[in-house]
Amino acid sequence: MDTFLHAHATHPDWRYALELANAQLRAQRAAQRRTSAPNLGFVYFTDLYAPQAEELLQTLRQDWPGVAWVGGTGVGICGNGVEYIDEPALVLMLARLPAGSFQVFSGTRPLSLAAHTALVHADPATPELSELVAEMSERTASGYLFGGLASGRSQALQVADGVFRGGLSGVAFTSEVGLLSRVTQGCTPVGPVRRVTAAQDNLVLELDGAPALDALLADTGVSLSQPTVALPRLRATLAGVSDAREDTLSRGGQFGENTRVRHLIGLEPSRRGVALAEAVEVGQQVTFCHRDAVAARRDLVRICAEIREEIEAGIEAPAAPPSGGAELVAASRIAGAIYISCAGRGGAHFGAPSAELQIVQHALGDVPLAGFFAGGEIGHHHLYGYTGVLTVFTAS
């Protein structure tokens, strides 16, 4: 697999931004003396270009004939070492993959490929989205998905050889395409892992046999008798949810990739319950947490280092994490990367503009990278929040 081509640009007029990016791609192709044409393209653009999405895609098709396009909108987008947030910008990445090793899918083009894994984009307003993601995961041999929810202030659009609203779309890959993927969390637990012992829909009534609200107050160290102190702390508190048999925490006491961070959406003082932004079941695990920039930086460095070390060691890298039961493929270098981060993580959360992507660049090197800031992230068969999903395409 050849190293991917990539480019990014910003301009108030999308036409100028696209021409700037195309010029970079053509220069890279000429410098590398490529004779084979790309056949898969990734395009992410900020929501400021959303009204012109159809025209933008049509121009891409004319500029790069024979390329299948996938991508979508974000409140921000990212390239290697750079973020564009709240400004008109786009990022492109072009790949040449083996014939028959991928298929772009959408609501109008059902998946027919014997997929091993898939890059998935989704509309955050889609009903029963978690169930749809889980169902899509079951349709892949590894069970591993990576991707995110399109984001935008007025429109959240997906690109899958067309411009779409609603549902799922993306590109599926066979095991012939080597991938390594990791999820990084951005929250720190403030209390122990607790088991749900009573619940009703989104309302957690008991944790470890005691009232859920009492557990929340104990873990955060606040009292409702002092509402001016308690309410700001509780508004800043989130809940990490994991299934009964999954590990909630990983090394260093941080959340593992099986934990989904969810908002607290209300308290029920009369029943001493806590309402979460996810339906919960008896037997699941809940850990109250806070967002933590230091922990987010540390965990991002960790997953980058894990990926880099696997590749530099020249070991056989699975086309998805080992839990997916992936077929092994020899991996010695990175051909390209996709990074999808939560819209609540970029910029100031890491201390400076583009700081998050500079961490990735420092760890992986100057590799082609495209991505966006999402309204929710997809990893394995879960929907996440406040996370980053880093996936690299490997070449032997």
N, C-alpha and C positions, 0 to 999 in steps of 0.2 A: 504494500500500500504506500503510495506517495505521501509525502508531507502535504497537509492541506494548505490552500491559499487563504489568506484572511486580510480584511481591511475594515476600517471604521472611519467615519467622518461626521461632522456636524455642520449644518448650515440652515438658515431659516427656510430655504426652498429645498424640498426633498430632491429635486432634479440635480441641483448642484452637489448635494451631499452624495448622491448615487454616482455621479460622474467622478467625483474625487475618489470614492472607494473603488470604482471600476478601474481607474488609472493605476491604483496601487496593485490591484489583482493582476492586471496585464503586465505590469513591470515585474512582479514576482514570477509570473509564468515565463516571461522571456528570459529572466536571469537564470531560472532553473532549466531552461531549454526543454520545456514540456512538449511532448508530441501528442500525448493522449488528452482528450478533452474531459473536463469534469462532468459528472453525471448526477451529483447531489449537492444542493446548496442549502445553507442555513441563513436565514435573514431575520434579524430582530430590529425593531425600530421603536422609538419612543412614541407614546400616544399622540404627540403633537402632529405626527404624520398619518394618524389613523384615517382622517377623512380622504386621504389620497391613496389608501392601501391598494385598491384595485388597480389604479393606474401605475403604482410603483411595481406591483407584481408583473403587470403586462410588460413594462419596460425591462425588467430583469429577464423575462423570457426572450425578448428580442435581443438583448445584449449577450445572453448566454444560452443559445439554443441547445436543446437536449438535456438541460439540467432540470431535475425535479426539486421544487422548493418547499421547505418547511420552516416554520418559525412563528412569530406573532409579535404582539405589542407588549410594552412594559412601561411603567412610570419612569424606568431607567433601563439602560442597556449597558453591556460591558464588553470590552475587548481585552487583549493581553495587557494588564497593568493599568487599565484606564476604565473609568465609569463616566457615563453621561446621564445625569439625573436632572429632570426639570429643564431640559433643553432639547431642541430638535436634532436627532442624530439617528444613525443606523450602523449596524455592523453586519458584514457578510463573511461567510466562510464557504469555500468550495472544496469538494472532495471527489476523488475518483475511486469508486468502490467496485469490487468484482461484479460482473453482470449476474443478476439474480440473487444478490446478497441483501437486497433491501426492497421495501415497498412503502410508498407514501399512502396513508390511509386517512379517511375522514367519514363523516356521516353519509356522504354520497359515493364513497369508494370503500366498501367494506374490506377488512383485512382478509387476504387469501393466502399469504405467505406462511410457511412453516416457521414462525418467528421464534427466535431464541430470547430476544429482549427487545425493548422499544423505547424510543424517545417520545414522550406523550405531552401534548399541550391540551389545556382544557379551559372552558369558560367557568369562572367561579360562580355564576348564577345557575348553573345546571343542577336540576333536582337530583338528589341521591347520588351526588358525585363520588363520595367515598365508595359506594357499592359498585359504581361503574369502573373506578380505578381497580378495585379488587378483581372484578370480572375480567378486565383487560389483562391483569397480571396472570390470571389462570390460563389465558390463551397463549402464553409464551412458555417455552420449554424450561427456562430458568426461573420463571416467576418474577424476574427483576425488571422493573420499569424505572426510568429516570425522566425528570421533566418538571413542569410547573404550570400554574394557572396564569393565563394571560392577564395583564393588569392595565388599567387606564382610568383616567378621571371620568371620561364620558363613554368610551368604547373599549372593550377588551376583545381583540380580534386574534384569530388564529390563521396561519398560512399553511396550507397543505395542497399545493398545486391549485390553489383557489383561496379566496378569503372567506372565513367562516365565523359565525357567532353560535355559541351553544355547543354542548356535547364535547366529545374528545376528537383529537386528530393527532397526527404525528408521522413518524417513520419507524417501521419495524426492521430488525436486522436478523439475519441468520447467524449461526455460530461461526461462520467464516469471517465475520467482522469482530476483531478482538477489542474488548472493552474492559476498563477497570473503573469502578464507580464507588464513591464514598459519600456518606451524609455527615455533615458537621452541624452540631447544635450550638445554640447561643444563649442558653439559660443555665443558671446554677440552682440546684435544690436548696431550699431553706428549711426543710424538714425531712423526716424519714419516709421511706417507701411505705405506703399504707394500702391495705386491701379493702375494696368496696364490699361491704357486707349488707347494704340495703340501698336500693336506687329505684328511681322511677323516671324513665326517659332521660332527660338531661339533668335531672336533679339527683345529686348524691346525698343520701340521707344518713348513712352510717359508714364510717371508716374504722376498721378493726373493732367493730362492735360498739363504737361510741359515736355520738352525734358528729356529723361531718363539719358543721360550723365550729364546734368546739375544737376540733383538730386544726382547722384553719387558723383560728385565733391563737392557739398554742404555738403553732409552727412559725407564725409571723410575729409573735410577741406583742400583740395589740389587744385592746379591750374595747368593746362597743360602748362602754360607759364613757369613753373619751373619743367621741366621733370625729373631732377635728384632727386627731392624730391617727385614728384607725382608718378612716375612709381613704386618705391618700395612699397609705400603705397597701390597703386591699386592692385599690384600683391598679396598683403596679404589680400585683401578684398574679401569676399564671399557674396552670396545672399541667404537669406532665402525666400523660395517660399511656399505659401500656397494657397489653393483654395478659391473661392469667399466667401463661407459661413463658413469657418473654422476659429477658433481662432488662430492668429499667435503667440501671446504671452501668457504665463501662469503667475503664481504668480511671483512676484519679477521682472517683466519686461523681463524674459528670454523666449526663444522660447518654445512653446508648442510642443507636440508630433506630431501635424499635419503639422509642418513646415519642409520642406526638404532643407538642405543647399547645394548649388550648386556653382561651380566655375564660375568666370567671364572668358570667353574664348576670349574676344576681345572687342574693342571699334570701333564705326563707327562715326568718327568725322563729316563727311559730312552730316549725317542724325541725329546726336546727339543721337545715340543709344548705347545700351549696350547689348552684346551677352552673354547669359548664357548657361551652359551645361545642358539645359533642354528646350524643347519647351514650350512656354508660350502663354497664351490666355488672351484676354481682360476680365477684371473682376477679374483675380487673383491678389494676393497681393505679393509684393516684399519688403523685408527689408534688407538693406546692413548691413554686420556684419564682425567681426574679430574673429578668434580663441582666446579663453581665457581659460588658464589653471585653474585659480581660479574659474571661473564660472563652468567649467567642473567638478571640484572636488565638488563644492557645490551642483550641480544638481544630481551628482551620489549619494551623501550622502542622498539627499532628496528622491530619488526613492527607495533606500534601506530601508530607515526609513519607508516609506509608506507601503512597503511590510511586513516588520517585525511587524509593529504596527497592521496591519490587522490580521496577524496570531496570534500574542500574545494576541490580544483582544478576540480571539476565535469567531470572527464574521463569518458569512457565506461568504465565498470567491467565487466570480464567476470564472468559468473556463477560462475566458478571461476578459479584462477590461469591466466595466459596459456598455460602448457604444456598445459592441458586443452583448448585449442582452443574456448573457450566463445564463445557468441554474445554480442555486446555489448549492454548495456542501459544507458540513461542513469541515472546515480546522483548524487544530490546530498545525501543525508542517510542516517543510520543509523536503520532502523526497529527493530532489535533485534539482540542478539548472543548467541552461544553460546561459552562458554569451558570447555575441558576440559583439565585439568592433571594431571600425574602426582602420585600420592599422596605421592611422595618430594620434591615441590617446595614444597608449601604451608607456611605458618606460619614456623617458625624459619629455614628455608633462605633466605628473603628478608629476614630480620632482625627481623621483628615480626609479630604476628597481623594477618592481612588485608593484609599489605604487597604481596603479589603482585597482588591484585585492586585495590588502590589505585593501583598503577602503570597498570593498564588503565583505571581510571576517570579518572585524571589525563589520559591520552592521548586517550581517546575522548569524555570528558564524561559527563554523567549520562544514559546511555542504558539502556534495558531490557536486562538481561543475566541469563542463567541458566546453570548448569553444575555440574560436579562434579569431584572428585579421583578419578582412574581408576587401574586396575591395568595400564594400557597405553593408549596413545593411537593414534588412527587418522588418518592424513593421506594424501591421494592414494590410493595402493594399498599403503601400508606400515603395519606395526605399529611403534610407537615406544616408547621408555622415556625417562623424565626430560625430557619435552618438554611444551609447552603448545600447544594448537591453538585459535586464535581465529578465529571465523567471524562475519561481520556480514551481516545482511540489509539490502539497500539499497533505497531508495525514491526514485523520480524526482520 
